Amino acid sequence: MMEPGPFLPRVQEAYWVDTTILPFEGAGDQLAVVVVDVPATTTGTIGVELRAGAGRVPVQATLWTPANVAPIP
């Protein structure tokens, strides 16, 4: 079972991200992303590539929690 606090994903993993932490015009409640950059600690910024082709976007690692993101199988 995953802890409720922030965690660091792996590069090239795909996730559904809640749009409350990553707003995107026209998106529903979740947005598909691929992780492209991971900081050394959860105080940094995670780089994600939007599946919608909008380019690379930063997400604060402190917000990367099981409540806000879910792996895409």
Secondary structure, DSSP 4 states (H G I P E B T S, - for coil): ---SS-----TT-EEEEETTTS--TT--SEEEEEEEE--SSTTSEEEEEETTS--EEEEEGGG-STTTEEE--
